[in-house]
Amino acid sequence: MIKTIVLGSCVSVQGILEKTLPDGRMIVRVGQQLFTGKPIGA
């Protein structure tokens, strides 16, 4: 499943959902890299 997360105030990343953390943040994979951030609301 592809998800979009926010890393900072204006940087967003879209990738394959790897894991949802207990604090609500998500980990997404883009190629070989993993990024952690807050999900963008629908």
C-alpha positions in Angstrom: 0.0 0.0 0.0 1.4 3.4 -0.9 1.3 6.1 1.7 2.4 9.7 1.9 4.2 11.0 5.1 5.5 14.4 6.2 9.1 14.5 7.4 9.3 18.2 8.3 7.4 21.4 7.8 7.3 21.1 4.0 9.0 17.8 3.0 6.7 14.9 2.0 7.6 11.4 0.9 5.5 8.8 -0.9 6.4 5.1 -0.6 5.4 1.6 0.3 4.1 1.3 3.9 6.5 -0.8 5.9 5.2 -0.3 9.5 3.0 1.9 11.7 4.6 2.9 15.0 2.7 3.0 18.3 2.9 6.9 18.4 1.1 7.2 15.0 4.1 7.7 12.8 4.6 5.5 9.7 7.7 4.0 8.1 7.7 4.0 4.3 10.2 2.5 1.8 11.4 4.3 -1.2 13.8 2.0 -3.1 16.3 0.8 -0.5 15.7 3.8 1.9 13.3 3.9 4.9 11.7 7.2 6.0 9.7 7.8 9.2 7.1 10.6 9.5 3.6 11.6 10.2 0.9 10.5 7.8 -0.9 13.1 5.7 -4.6 13.3 6.5 -7.1 12.4 3.8 
